[in-house]
Amino acid sequence: MAKILIVDDEADMRTVLFHTLRGAGHTVTEATGGEEALKKIKRTKFDLVLLDIMMPKMSGYEVLEKIREMPSRRTVPVVVVTAKHDPHGVQREVAAAVTDHIAKPFLPSELEDVVRRALKATKKAVDKRRGELRRSADVYGALGELRKRVDGDA
């Protein structure tokens, strides 16, 4: 299954997220705030990040912006988990390429659905890119064979 990072300053919420995702078979890591999350993201490639928005010291939006600045982590899917409905926040989410969001409180089944969709969307993107690379490799291989024939090496 997937490696997921939970970023939330509330211990109770981390516990709910942790047990729900672990019960679904995922490997789950926790961070209590933005700075800790960024350190973990730099060290480990996660398949998905669940990110609370309202946190002390560094908001989820700030964390999200820093993730998107990391070339090797720019495309990690991020699902925003928030109790706050903020129209300006939605604009920031769109600008930072948030994969999805879920509002607190939520049912465990809702969380599992959002995570499944986010991971599936990511898998589709990866599979599409692999297909593109495979087709490019086939074209380059064919060009190499053609060059050999033209040059008389074949």
N, C-alpha and C positions, 0 to 999 in steps of 0.2 A: 504494500500500500504506500501511501505518501508520507513524506517528512513534513510536518506542519509546525510552524512557530506561532504560539499564542502570545500576543502582547496586550496586557491589560493590568492596570494598577490595582484592581479589585481582586483579592484572593478568592472570594466566593465565585466570581465569574470565571476566573481561571480554572477553578476546580470543576465547574459545570462543563466548560469547554473541553478540558483535559479528559474527563471521564467519558463524555459523549464521543469524542474523536478516537480515543484509545479503544473504546468499546467497538468502534467501527473498524478497528484494525490498523489505524494509523500510528506512526511513531510521532510522539508529541513532545515538544520542548516549550518551556515557558520563559517569558521575560516580564519583569514587573514594571518596566518603563522603556522609554525611547532609547536612552543611551545603551542600556543593556541589550535591547533588541538589535541595535545597529552593530554592536560588537559580535553578537551571535550570527547575524546575517553575513558579516564579513568573513567569519570563520567557516560557516556551514552553508551549503547550497540547499535551501528549503524548496519544496515543491509548492508550498502555499504559506502565506502569512495571514493570520487573523489579527486585525489591528483595531484596538479601541481608539477612539478619537479624543475623548476628554480625559487627559492624563496630566498630572503635574509636571513641571519642569519642561517637558517637550511634548507638544500635542501630537496626536496621531498624524495630523496633516504634515507637520514638520518631519516626522519619521518617514512618511511616505515620500516626501520630496527628496530626502537624503537617499532613500533606497533607489529612486529613479535616477539619481546622479551617479550611482555605481554602475560602471559599464557592464560588469559581469553579473549584476543582479537586477538590472533595469527591467527585465521582462518577467520577474517572479510575480505570479498572481497574488494580488492582495484583496482580501475581503474585509471591508470595514464593518466593525461591530460597534453599534452606537445606540445610545438612548436619546440622543439629541437629533431633532429634525431641524435642519438648517438649510434653506435654499442656497445660500452662498457656499455651504459645505458641499452640496451636490455638485456645484460648478467646479470646486477644487478637486473633487473626486474624479470628475470627468477629465479635467486638465491633467491629472496625475495618472490617468489610465487605471483607475480602480477596476478590478475584475467584477466585483459585485458588492453588495452590502446587505446586512441583516440588522433589523432593529431589535433592541432589548425591550422587553423580555421576549424570548422566542421559545418554541418547542424544540426538543432535541431533533425531532424529525425534520423540522425546517432547517436547522443547522446542517444536518446531514445532506439535505437536498442542495443547499447553497454550495457546500464544499464539493459535492459530487459534480455539480455543473461547472464550477471553477476549474476543477482538475480535468474534466472532460474537454473543456474549451482549450485548456493548455495542451492536452495530449493531441487534439486536432491540429493545433498550430505547429507542434513539434513534428507530427507525422507529415504535415504538408511540407514543411521545410526539408525534412529528410527526403521526401519524394522529389523535391526540386533539386536537391544535391545529387541524388541518384541519377536523375535525368541528365544533369550537367556532366557527371562522371561518364555516363554512357556516350554523350556527344563528344567529349574530349577523347575518349578511347577510340571512337570511330574516326575522329580526325587524325589521331596518331597513326592508325592503320592506313588511312588514306595517304598520309604523308610518306609512309614507308613505301607504299606502292608507287607513288609519283617519283620518289627519289630512287626507286629501283632496289630497295632493301628487302622487299618481300618476295 
